Amino acid sequence: MRPPRRSTLLAALSALALALPLVAEAQAWPAKPVKIIVPLAAGSAVDNAARIVAEKLSQDLGQSFVIENQAGAAGLIGAGNVAKAAPDGYTFGGFNDSIMTMVPHLQARMPWDILKDFEPVSLVATVEWGLVVNAEAPQRTAADLIATAKQAPGKVNYGSGGNGSPQHIAMALFASQSGVQMTHVPYKGATQAAMGVAGNEVQAAFQGIATVNSLVKAGKLRLVGVTTARRMPQFPEVPTVSESGLAGFEFNSWFTLMAPAGTPRPIVQALAAAVQKALADPGVKEKLYAQGLTPRGSSPEELAAATRAQLARYGALIKQNGITAE
């Protein structure tokens, strides 16, 4: 075997010299409190999940993980502040997939690029969704709602958290797959839309379970279907939308952690591993399940692939249904 050339040795030594500070930085990380910007309101499903996981990360890693809510402009402002933050491992974003894969198709001009301006860290949990009607409504299943909508095209109103919101996208997907026409009534937020169904202002809505759980328990809303592949253990009597009227229908929201582009890879991987450990904790699992969330966990590479696929999927759906943010 021939000895390596001097140039090859120099290149290898240079690469090692560059890598060693990153490794040392990752080993020392975190050396101070870490901020997680959530571009959504406090009390939202993603915010609740972020606080549950952040508490465990703080315990495990010995530094505070602080949640900072920066709601507004469909998440554009908060996400933009993550993109502009120093890529030093002390600012991350707690995003849902609406911010990541729906909003980019609804804005004429985007201030950031989800694929270029961020480093995926981990899919943390999914927010499971359900189809709700007023507690006094005659519908008991998704099939009943489809039948009602087919009998009176355009007469069934549904509420959402606004044009282009996940609630809007979910019902557009439902209507497209079932071949029904319903009228969209946008509210100023998901909670307001849920209250609209409870007050009989609109007849139905898709909502995150965490958003409507208390209204269902209080007898103001009826959960007629869940959008998971199988029935949820929390609601064993509630059929899936797939089994009760629309085969193959599934919908959920993500809670992910994203970093500014350029964040050192060892730190990204260290946080992803810490998230996996946190999600394995029985107490964390119990708290997430109680909120209507399913613990997930992923590698940065898996989240990157899922983001690209979801971006394409929602792009096609939004274009097909002519959905806009106006």
TITIDREN-30592 format. One line per field, with one value per residue (C-alpha): residue in three letters; chain; x, y, z. Coordinates in steps of 0.02 Angstrom, whole numbers. Layout:
! TITIDREN-30592
residuo <- (ALA/...)
cadena <- (A/...)
px <- (X/...)
py <- (Y/...)
pz <- (Z/...)
END
This chain:
! TITIDREN-30592
residuo <- (MET/ARG/PRO/PRO/ARG/ARG/SER/THR/LEU/LEU/ALA/ALA/LEU/SER/ALA/LEU/ALA/LEU/ALA/LEU/PRO/LEU/VAL/ALA/GLU/ALA/GLN/ALA/TRP/PRO/ALA/LYS/PRO/VAL/LYS/ILE/ILE/VAL/PRO/LEU/ALA/ALA/GLY/SER/ALA/VAL/ASP/ASN/ALA/ALA/ARG/ILE/VAL/ALA/GLU/LYS/LEU/SER/GLN/ASP/LEU/GLY/GLN/SER/PHE/VAL/ILE/GLU/ASN/GLN/ALA/GLY/ALA/ALA/GLY/LEU/ILE/GLY/ALA/GLY/ASN/VAL/ALA/LYS/ALA/ALA/PRO/ASP/GLY/TYR/THR/PHE/GLY/GLY/PHE/ASN/ASP/SER/ILE/MET/THR/MET/VAL/PRO/HIS/LEU/GLN/ALA/ARG/MET/PRO/TRP/ASP/ILE/LEU/LYS/ASP/PHE/GLU/PRO/VAL/SER/LEU/VAL/ALA/THR/VAL/GLU/TRP/GLY/LEU/VAL/VAL/ASN/ALA/GLU/ALA/PRO/GLN/ARG/THR/ALA/ALA/ASP/LEU/ILE/ALA/THR/ALA/LYS/GLN/ALA/PRO/GLY/LYS/VAL/ASN/TYR/GLY/SER/GLY/GLY/ASN/GLY/SER/PRO/GLN/HIS/ILE/ALA/MET/ALA/LEU/PHE/ALA/SER/GLN/SER/GLY/VAL/GLN/MET/THR/HIS/VAL/PRO/TYR/LYS/GLY/ALA/THR/GLN/ALA/ALA/MET/GLY/VAL/ALA/GLY/ASN/GLU/VAL/GLN/ALA/ALA/PHE/GLN/GLY/ILE/ALA/THR/VAL/ASN/SER/LEU/VAL/LYS/ALA/GLY/LYS/LEU/ARG/LEU/VAL/GLY/VAL/THR/THR/ALA/ARG/ARG/MET/PRO/GLN/PHE/PRO/GLU/VAL/PRO/THR/VAL/SER/GLU/SER/GLY/LEU/ALA/GLY/PHE/GLU/PHE/ASN/SER/TRP/PHE/THR/LEU/MET/ALA/PRO/ALA/GLY/THR/PRO/ARG/PRO/ILE/VAL/GLN/ALA/LEU/ALA/ALA/ALA/VAL/GLN/LYS/ALA/LEU/ALA/ASP/PRO/GLY/VAL/LYS/GLU/LYS/LEU/TYR/ALA/GLN/GLY/LEU/THR/PRO/ARG/GLY/SER/SER/PRO/GLU/GLU/LEU/ALA/ALA/ALA/THR/ARG/ALA/GLN/LEU/ALA/ARG/TYR/GLY/ALA/LEU/ILE/LYS/GLN/ASN/GLY/ILE/THR/ALA/GLU)
cadena <- (A/A/A/A/A/A/A/A/A/A/A/A/A/A/A/A/A/A/A/A/A/A/A/A/A/A/A/A/A/A/A/A/A/A/A/A/A/A/A/A/A/A/A/A/A/A/A/A/A/A/A/A/A/A/A/A/A/A/A/A/A/A/A/A/A/A/A/A/A/A/A/A/A/A/A/A/A/A/A/A/A/A/A/A/A/A/A/A/A/A/A/A/A/A/A/A/A/A/A/A/A/A/A/A/A/A/A/A/A/A/A/A/A/A/A/A/A/A/A/A/A/A/A/A/A/A/A/A/A/A/A/A/A/A/A/A/A/A/A/A/A/A/A/A/A/A/A/A/A/A/A/A/A/A/A/A/A/A/A/A/A/A/A/A/A/A/A/A/A/A/A/A/A/A/A/A/A/A/A/A/A/A/A/A/A/A/A/A/A/A/A/A/A/A/A/A/A/A/A/A/A/A/A/A/A/A/A/A/A/A/A/A/A/A/A/A/A/A/A/A/A/A/A/A/A/A/A/A/A/A/A/A/A/A/A/A/A/A/A/A/A/A/A/A/A/A/A/A/A/A/A/A/A/A/A/A/A/A/A/A/A/A/A/A/A/A/A/A/A/A/A/A/A/A/A/A/A/A/A/A/A/A/A/A/A/A/A/A/A/A/A/A/A/A/A/A/A/A/A/A/A/A/A/A/A/A/A/A/A/A/A/A/A/A/A/A/A/A/A/A/A/A/A/A/A/A)
px <- (0/68/82/-43/11/56/-93/-211/-141/-157/-337/-379/-295/-389/-555/-514/-466/-634/-731/-652/-727/-900/-883/-822/-966/-1094/-1020/-1032/-1206/-1315/-1211/-1352/-1543/-1617/-1762/-1899/-2003/-2181/-2264/-2436/-2541/-2515/-2636/-2635/-2602/-2424/-2390/-2453/-2343/-2193/-2210/-2227/-2071/-1973/-1998/-1923/-1779/-1738/-1730/-1626/-1503/-1480/-1526/-1693/-1788/-1897/-2053/-2082/-2248/-2239/-2410/-2473/-2471/-2507/-2342/-2237/-2165/-2114/-2042/-1949/-1868/-1808/-1736/-1643/-1579/-1396/-1368/-1282/-1399/-1487/-1639/-1758/-1933/-2081/-2181/-2338/-2353/-2469/-2324/-2205/-2306/-2471/-2430/-2293/-2427/-2545/-2429/-2384/-2214/-2130/-2001/-1914/-1896/-1939/-1817/-1670/-1682/-1706/-1623/-1749/-1721/-1863/-2047/-2098/-2283/-2438/-2595/-2739/-2897/-3082/-3242/-3365/-3546/-3661/-3711/-3894/-3864/-3936/-3771/-3683/-3547/-3448/-3561/-3711/-3630/-3587/-3767/-3834/-3716/-3764/-3949/-3923/-3768/-3691/-3815/-3704/-3588/-3422/-3309/-3121/-2986/-2974/-2942/-2802/-2801/-2776/-2963/-3001/-2877/-2945/-3125/-3074/-2988/-3142/-3260/-3147/-3134/-3320/-3383/-3489/-3511/-3510/-3495/-3340/-3361/-3191/-3169/-3024/-2953/-2980/-3058/-3183/-3229/-3259/-3370/-3462/-3510/-3556/-3668/-3748/-3682/-3605/-3645/-3475/-3287/-3125/-3025/-2874/-2935/-2841/-2944/-3116/-3087/-3161/-3314/-3345/-3332/-3448/-3580/-3576/-3498/-3514/-3360/-3425/-3259/-3072/-2948/-2823/-2794/-2865/-2985/-2907/-2890/-2960/-3120/-3144/-3328/-3293/-3264/-3128/-3184/-3108/-3214/-3374/-3391/-3230/-3108/-2925/-2955/-2822/-2770/-2665/-2550/-2368/-2268/-2089/-1927/-1831/-1665/-1596/-1498/-1315/-1341/-1197/-1246/-1186/-1303/-1450/-1417/-1394/-1563/-1648/-1579/-1634/-1810/-1816/-1765/-1895/-2034/-1990/-2030/-2197/-2245/-2216/-2315/-2461/-2467/-2460/-2595/-2706/-2693/-2745/-2565/-2466/-2280/-2176/-1992/-1886/-1712/-1673/-1664/-1836/-1913/-1830/-1903/-2076/-2074/-2036/-2175/-2303/-2257/-2295/-2455/-2532/-2473/-2574/-2727/-2726/-2709/-2845/-2970/-2923/-2889/-2817/-2773/-2889)
py <- (0/171/300/443/600/753/847/708/710/899/891/758/857/1014/922/853/1026/1093/948/948/1115/1056/894/989/1113/972/889/1053/1091/1154/1271/1398/1406/1356/1450/1365/1488/1426/1534/1492/1551/1487/1345/1277/1091/1122/1242/1113/978/1094/1131/948/899/1054/1014/841/907/1032/891/776/903/1014/1179/1267/1246/1401/1415/1585/1609/1723/1704/1801/1808/1621/1582/1681/1802/1675/1555/1698/1741/1561/1570/1732/1671/1631/1447/1409/1281/1400/1445/1317/1322/1220/1211/1126/1061/1203/1326/1207/1133/1228/1412/1411/1370/1507/1658/1754/1794/1695/1777/1610/1439/1289/1178/1300/1409/1274/1115/978/906/788/752/755/712/711/804/685/757/723/771/860/914/998/884/898/862/704/646/506/460/534/434/527/695/642/586/752/851/751/780/969/1022/1180/1192/1114/1245/1202/1308/1330/1434/1541/1530/1408/1346/1160/1148/1219/1101/949/980/1020/851/768/852/812/628/607/710/830/1018/1112/1297/1360/1484/1550/1606/1698/1541/1357/1384/1508/1383/1247/1366/1402/1218/1212/1365/1292/1434/1301/1117/1033/1054/957/999/940/829/938/1089/1009/880/988/1035/851/804/948/881/1032/941/763/678/577/518/519/539/409/243/150/199/302/219/378/362/176/201/331/256/319/424/290/148/249/331/375/233/281/455/509/680/745/889/882/955/967/1045/1143/1236/1384/1328/1307/1242/1120/943/867/983/942/757/779/865/734/598/693/708/520/489/611/531/360/423/352/517/615/488/496/687/690/557/654/804/701/689/537/533/501/548/540/569/735/641/563/732/809/674/688/877/865/736/836/996/914/833/993/1093/981/984/1173/1200/1072/1154/1334/1370/1541/1636/1779)
pz <- (0/-47/93/83/-5/97/24/78/254/264/205/334/473/421/424/596/658/599/673/846/902/846/943/1097/1078/1068/1221/1319/1254/1332/1438/1463/1447/1280/1200/1100/1000/971/836/907/1053/1230/1266/1089/1064/1003/1147/1273/1197/1193/1378/1425/1327/1377/1561/1537/1430/1568/1695/1585/1515/1667/1583/1567/1404/1397/1288/1207/1116/964/885/734/544/529/614/490/618/750/622/541/708/722/546/589/759/787/739/904/979/1097/991/915/843/900/738/677/499/453/471/383/240/219/242/108/-22/40/37/-120/-45/93/207/232/149/258/164/161/315/447/509/552/727/769/745/928/928/821/871/836/761/764/675/791/779/903/1046/995/810/734/658/751/626/483/365/436/400/223/195/261/150/-4/27/38/-62/7/150/284/358/437/544/541/621/464/278/245/426/465/503/330/246/340/289/110/105/181/57/-90/-46/-6/-154/-51/-54/110/151/240/384/442/622/702/780/813/984/913/777/906/1004/841/827/1012/986/829/720/606/593/598/609/609/763/860/1002/1125/1070/1090/1227/1365/1260/1219/1403/1449/1330/1213/1065/1000/931/783/711/741/600/659/570/721/859/997/1169/1248/1144/1108/1067/931/757/642/495/384/454/466/298/208/185/200/272/396/459/602/646/691/833/775/833/702/716/617/465/506/683/715/668/832/929/815/841/1028/1045/936/1049/1205/1132/1100/1281/1346/1243/1316/1491/1554/1635/1475/1375/1497/1490/1299/1280/1400/1283/1130/1070/1015/1057/901/893/736/670/585/419/442/481/328/214/294/273/87/62/162/72/-95/-32/36/-113/-227/-113/-92/-280/-321/-203/-241/-57/-19/139/91)
END
